[in-house]
């Protein structure tokens, strides 16, 4: 009985925790207007809208999850990573920045991660998450370095 109650509470509270860490529409509209100067050009910044900070917090939450809880938040996680990749690609395209082979390879690895994760069991996802989180973190670091090189 206790185990069933704990499972029910976990299944209900984890999505709530994820939702609470989600986006605030008012903050989104403010963030959309945030820009950083880049030598005469103006670009939207992932740092300005907090996407990378939100992703770091989300990865920390994911690191603490086990079993069914991981399964519950997986769709949200996959969407967040896909959104992050899309935002990064848009920013780089807007800045006319070439995407080098290292960038493309890491982005492809992350997309492959997202595809594979949907078919994994909860224990497989748990074992896989450390490597996946490291790739997400590496992508954020690479993006930050590339974008900081463009700011003047």
GUVEX-570406 format. One record per residue (C-alpha): x, y, z; residue number from 1. Coordinates in steps of 0.001 Angstrom, whole numbers, plus 524288, in hexadecimal, padded with zeros to 5 digits. Example, Ala and Ser with C-alpha at 12.3 -4.5 7.8 and 13.67 -1.06 7.14 Angstrom:
REM GUVEX-570406
- c1 c2 c3 n
- 8300C 7EE6C 81E78 1
- 83566 7FBDC 81BE4 2
REM end
This chain:
REM GUVEX-570406
- c1 c2 c3 n
- 80000 80000 80000 1
- 80AB7 80996 803DB 2
- 81220 8068A 7F759 3
- 80620 8091B 7EEF3 4
- 803BC 815FB 7F5E7 5
- 811FE 81A07 7F448 6
- 81154 816A9 7E5CF 7
- 804CD 81E89 7E41F 8
- 80A86 82A44 7EB2B 9
- 816F3 8297D 7E2F2 10
- 80F6B 82881 7D648 11
- 80729 83447 7DA0A 12
- 811BC 83CDE 7E00B 13
- 81C99 83B40 7D610 14
- 814C5 84151 7CAE4 15
- 81092 84C0C 7D439 16
- 81EC8 84EDC 7D7A8 17
- 8223E 84F21 7C940 18
- 816D2 85824 7C65F 19
- 81ACD 8615C 7D140 20
- 82839 86257 7CB20 21
- 8221B 8650A 7BDEC 22
- 8206E 871B9 7B711 23
- 8189C 87D4E 7BB9B 24
- 81193 88390 7B01C 25
- 81406 8914E 7B533 26
- 82261 88E23 7B6E3 27
- 822BA 8885A 7A92F 28
- 81D8F 894D1 7A324 29
- 82789 89CBB 7AADD 30
- 83265 8934D 7A740 31
- 82EC8 89410 798EE 32
- 83208 8A275 79926 33
- 83F27 8A065 7A006 34
- 84AA0 8A1E6 796EB 35
- 8592E 8A32A 797FB 36
- 86126 8AC57 78F6F 37
- 86A83 8A598 78616 38
- 872A3 8AF90 77EF6 39
- 867A9 8B6DE 77850 40
- 85F07 8AAE1 7779F 41
- 854BF 8A728 78183 42
- 85211 89908 78492 43
- 848A1 891F2 78D66 44
- 85058 88AF0 797EB 45
- 84DE6 87DEE 79E5D 46
- 8540B 88396 7AA99 47
- 84A98 88F1A 7AA50 48
- 83E99 88671 7AA0B 49
- 8444B 87D09 7B3DF 50
- 842E9 870E4 7AB79 51
- 85046 86BAC 7AF49 52
- 84DDF 86E4B 7BDB0 53
- 840D0 86752 7BCB4 54
- 84778 85BEE 7B5E0 55
- 851D0 85AEC 7C095 56
- 84732 85AAB 7CB00 57
- 83F8E 850BE 7C330 58
- 84B85 847E7 7C1CE 59
- 84DA0 8489E 7D07E 60
- 83F78 8447A 7D291 61
- 84115 83952 7C8EA 62
- 84D7A 834A2 7CFC8 63
- 845AA 83262 7DC35 64
- 83AD3 82A8F 7D5D5 65
- 83962 81BEE 7D5B4 66
- 830E9 811D2 7CF20 67
- 8231C 81607 7CC0C 68
- 825F8 82430 7CF75 69
- 82FEF 8249B 7C479 70
- 825CF 81F16 7BB0C 71
- 81BFE 8297A 7BF1C 72
- 824DD 83511 7BC2A 73
- 82B22 82F5D 7AFEE 74
- 821B7 835A3 7A61E 75
- 82406 842F7 7AC4E 76
- 832BE 840B7 7AC30 77
- 832E3 83CB9 79DF9 78
- 82B2B 848E7 79A4F 79
- 8341D 851C9 7A23D 80
- 8405D 84C79 79BAF 81
- 83A2D 84D61 78E2E 82
- 83613 85B7B 7910F 83
- 843C5 85EB3 795D1 84
- 849F2 85941 78976 85
- 8404A 860BF 7810B 86
- 84303 86D70 7885B 87
- 851AF 86B99 78739 88
- 850CE 868C2 778B6 89
- 84830 874C0 7768B 90
- 851AE 87D73 77DD9 91
- 85D28 8785C 7761F 92
- 855E5 879C0 76949 93
- 851B0 88799 76CD0 94
- 85FE6 88AE4 76F8A 95
- 86466 8845A 762CE 96
- 86D0A 87B7D 76AEB 97
- 8719E 86F03 76466 98
- 86E8E 86278 76B8D 99
- 87B5B 85AF8 76BA5 100
- 87CAB 84C34 76B73 101
- 87DED 84B45 77A50 102
- 87137 852E6 77BFA 103
- 86A15 84AA3 771F2 104
- 86F06 83DE9 777DD 105
- 86ADD 841BA 7859D 106
- 85D85 84679 780EC 107
- 85BB2 839A8 77991 108
- 85F71 83209 785D5 109
- 8556A 83972 78DD3 110
- 84AD3 83724 783B9 111
- 84E45 828AF 783B6 112
- 84D80 828C6 7929D 113
- 83FCD 82E7B 79200 114
- 83B6C 82420 78858 115
- 84133 818CC 79013 116
- 83C3A 81D6D 79D4E 117
- 82E10 81B50 799A6 118
- 83043 80CB2 797E7 119
- 83822 80A92 7A452 120
- 83374 80471 7B0D2 121
- 8344F 80CA0 7BD29 122
- 840F4 805F8 7C1B8 123
- 846FD 807D1 7B433 124
- 8435C 8162D 7B479 125
- 8498A 817DC 7C1D5 126
- 8562E 81196 7BD36 127
- 85606 819AA 7B0B3 128
- 8531E 826CC 7B704 129
- 860D7 82A0D 7BBF8 130
- 866C7 8294C 7AE65 131
- 85B3D 83064 7A865 132
- 85BD3 83B55 7B284 133
- 86A70 83CB6 7AFDE 134
- 86798 83E67 7A14B 135
- 85D0B 84891 7A410 136
- 86678 84FEC 7ACFC 137
- 87152 84F2B 7A2D3 138
- 86803 854BD 79897 139
- 8648A 86025 7A176 140
- 872F4 862D0 7A415 141
- 87648 86225 795A1 142
- 86B25 86B60 79248 143
- 86F33 87511 79CC6 144
- 87D52 87523 797D9 145
- 8791A 87702 789CB 146
- 86F91 881F0 78D0D 147
- 87906 888F0 79626 148
- 882DB 88901 78B16 149
- 878E5 89089 782E2 150
- 87652 89B12 78D32 151
- 87E9F 8A734 78C00 152
REM end
